[in-house]
Amino acid sequence: MSLSKSITSYEDLIPVLEHALSAERGIRIDASTYGRAVHMRQRIYALRSIKREQSLEIYPVGHPARGTCEWDCLTAKIEPGDTFLYLTRLASPVIEEL
């Protein structure tokens, strides 16, 4: 079954993602089963996709926020067979000049 393309279908996830953004090390959610954790991750990916599409309509070409979402800096991870969905910030790469 495909996921909804309506942002209102994902309103329950917005506070979760905002909490993950504000938490220093991220958050974890016990989804009670591996399948539910996978479904929640799919819904998060769908919400981010919708928000990116909306930003294409809001921001002009060349604007840094065009085609992005405020939650793009988060990664959603589930260990195989685990019931926890981890939402953490992507690690910044170490860049060295030569």
Phi, psi and omega in degrees: 000136181277160181272154180295149176259008179265128182296334180293341178288349186240014183301332179291339182273339184300311178297327179295313180293322177296320177297317179298323178294322185277342180283135184302315184250004183098190182222167170227146183237128176274108182273000178077332173218158177299318180299319178291324177296317178297318180296319178297318178298318177299319179294322177296316178299319180295317179298316179298322178296317178298316180296323177295319178297319178297322181293335176293330179276334185273314188260143180286162177303135180096344178287137183296337181271354181294127178077015180240175179221147182297343182258009179297338180280357180261146173244141179249120187228140175228127174287144180308126178079356182278161177258355182267136171255121180261129174244110182227160177287144174294139179287137176285135179290150175274120182247127179238138174276145180261000000 
